[in-house]
Amino acid sequence: MKCTTLFLVLSMVVLMAQPGDCIFGWIFKGIHHAVHVDQDQLDQDQQDQDQQDQDQQDQDQQDQDQQDQDQLDQDQLDQEDLDQQQLDKRSFQSARRRFD
């Protein structure tokens, strides 16, 4: 009789308990939370790394564009110097012909 009463009382306690109120529920929730937080942290780290990579690529592209522009400017200056030298040479030859 005692065993039957104990069984019925414990059965009622188990049936009336809310799911997840036991220690196993806390453990499972804790594990789920830890896995979920770790995954979120990994996703955030990956996004941060992707952003840093993109920023580095943008900076490298800007540097390359600046170098290209500097090279074009230098080429233009060299061409202007060459043109001026040819013009000076022609002027010198013209002036020399006049004196001859």
Order of alpha helices (4+ residues) and beta strands (2+ residues): alpha-alpha
